[in-house]
Amino acid sequence: MVFAEPTSPPGVPSVASGRPDAWSAADGAALYGLDRWGEPYFGVGARGHVIVQPRGDRGGSLDLVELVRELQGRDLSLPLLIRFDDILEDRLERLHGAFERAIAQYGYNGRYQGVFPVKCNQQRHVVEQLVESGRRWHFGLEAGSKAELLIALSLLDDPDALMICNGYKDRRYIETAILARRLGRQPVVVIEQADEVERIIAASSALGGAPFIGIRAKLSARSTGRWGSSVGERAKFGLSIPDVLTTVERLREAGLLDDLRLLHFHIGSQINDIAVLKDALQEAGQIYAELTRLGAPMGFLDVGGGLGIDYDGSRTATAASTNYSLQNYANDVVATIRECCEPHGIRPPTLVSESGRALASHFSVLVFDVLGAGGRGETVPPPAEGEALILRNLRDTHALITAIAAEGGLEGDDAGERAVVERLQEAWNDALKFKEDALTAFRLGYLSLPERATAERLTWASCQAIARQLEGLPPGTVIPQELQALPAALAGTYYANLSVFRSAPDTWAIDQLFPVLPIHRLDERPTRLGSFADLTCDSDGKIARFIDRGQVKPLLELHGLRPGEPYWIGLFLGGAYQEVMGNLHNLFGSTNAVHIRLAAGGGYRVDHVVRGNTNAEVLEAMEHDPDLLLERLRLASEQAIGRGDLAISDARRLMAHLKASLEQTTYLEA
Ligand SMILES: *Cc1c(COP(=O)(O)O)cnc(C)c1O
């Protein structure tokens, strides 16, 4: 989809052109799948820039490239994490809208009340924003540890919102939850391990009051996907059915059954196949009904997380996608639970989901710059006087390939195309033979190093010329595998000012795919294939897996770098988990981050700026003392000055560099 430009700058070039090699912004959008996974937030403008519509189709848009330029003007250097708080709010609205529609459609006699799992993105501004935007639905928080409980307690001030308390719980965790109920909050302590019920009973009798209580059930329903092992009999969390019954009896004996309000299950993140969810819902619905029959008041059914994101826009049950929409998900939850309750005269529960990924993925965009590119050049070195025969042979082969390209365009029938392919193959065989000859000649001392370099350049230029030529052939032309592989052989490494371990750890840890693409020049046909290498010294520090409609490709279509011009890449849909799982590998710290809101009268405002870690901060995180470090180097300088090895002016320059580095972010300066 091509979005309208946010403003109409004068002199926007026309993108439609009659030439067969014409390439428009719409082609760029299609190539990178923007028109599939980007809807409704990301698209391309006619100038070939990524355009962001933070409120989806409700109006207002920003040119991402202009935005980055202006943020750079505020001294916010790349890599930069841009958080669109409007998108977060829009996701929240869509989630509630989907459940509201499902509830109306199925005549469900209950409501939906969600919570945000804090582990998905614990950044204060993010959690605050969700609580604030979610107030009208009494949207709550889910904590999975004591530290997250502290976040939930301090930020969730809505007495009607749920505060779901998951994870391992010690006595202090439970007592904190009980006291939170006295503060007027709604803490639900979810029993996930069989021994937790005894701790709840002990804490409740000591404090003379209980929290609300939930039970997490281990479902037997099958699962698929990466998190498949978080369900089933051997899951880490949750009670088996015998344990559920024992727990209910213990609560009854302790007089706490009246506080048992919620049944919880969680079958893992990013459910790809909706069939898996349906099975789980049926099983949980039956358990819920049984719990009410056992005399628990209940009232809430919490279906956990798992609502997936279609990272590659393929709508398939593959790892980077889902075979359902948000609306399908809500419909299935509502319809299935209704079926479990209504026929048995059981009051339908308030439906709770802990959807993290589905809420937080879209709102943040990571933009990084490319520092340079390695790869095969395509320049043809000019002929030297009295050039060696081998080099002249290579030069003639290159000329021949280019000439085939010119003739090929004239023929135009099947036989003609086949002839073109045959001649290209022949020429490539020649080129390879001449290159081998050149290497042999070099080894035997008949070719100089500069001559060998010329031979290699001519070979790659031939390779490039063949790749170009193949591109021009009509689709469906049969191309031998050897020639098909040539474009990949030309692939380059693009050096990214980024740490994958800090900013996109899941690409490395669990092979997660995120849409990655240049945020400008989308109206220009990409002529290179490449992958990204990051700043760390780790060979795993790379992005070399890209979305490809339900599949994965190892190389991405990219543009040649232009001297003096930046090349900016965006990594999209990384708002969930990436920032909080990132680590200090090679001591690359957090990046600069900004919160952007659409402004009422058009344009935007910068709500918060969160500065990235400085070198001093990451050193301190590893227990190093920056002052001590400076002092040691000062002493070493003094000694070197004393020995006469270092001039005083150089010592001063060294100390200035050290001090400035400590205060700067860990990334490269433009
Ligand atoms: C991780 C987790 C979630 C969030 O899952 P998403 O797939 O991100 O929605 C919800 N509930 C529990 C118990 C979790 O562990």
The ligand as an SDF file (V2000), in Angstrom:
LIG
                    3D

 15 15  0  0  0  0  0  0  0  0999 V2000
    4.9990  -14.5920   28.9450 C   0  0  0  0  0  0  0  0  0  0  0  0
    3.6750  -14.7150   29.5190 C   0  0  0  0  0  0  0  0  0  0  0  0
    2.6090  -13.9850   28.9780 C   0  0  0  0  0  0  0  0  0  0  0  0
    2.7160  -13.1180   27.7510 C   0  0  0  0  0  0  0  0  0  0  0  0
    2.6240  -13.8700   26.5920 O   0  0  0  0  0  0  0  0  0  0  0  0
    2.4380  -13.1640   25.1510 P   0  0  0  0  0  0  0  0  0  0  0  0
    2.4980  -14.2970   24.2330 O   0  0  0  0  0  0  0  0  0  0  0  0
    3.5350  -12.1920   25.0030 O   0  0  0  0  0  0  0  0  0  0  0  0
    1.1350  -12.5160   25.1330 O   0  0  0  0  0  0  0  0  0  0  0  0
    1.3930  -14.0840   29.6040 C   0  0  0  0  0  0  0  0  0  0  0  0
    1.2270  -14.8630   30.6930 N   0  0  0  0  0  0  0  0  0  0  0  0
    2.2360  -15.5920   31.2310 C   0  0  0  0  0  0  0  0  0  0  0  0
    1.9840  -16.4300   32.4140 C   0  0  0  0  0  0  0  0  0  0  0  0
    3.4870  -15.5510   30.6480 C   0  0  0  0  0  0  0  0  0  0  0  0
    4.4780  -16.2840   31.1660 O   0  0  0  0  0  0  0  0  0  0  0  0
  1  2  1  0
  2  3  1  0
  2 14  2  0
  3  4  1  0
  3 10  2  0
  4  5  1  0
  5  6  1  0
  6  7  2  0
  6  8  1  0
  6  9  1  0
 10 11  1  0
 11 12  2  0
 12 13  1  0
 12 14  1  0
 14 15  1  0
M  END
$$$$
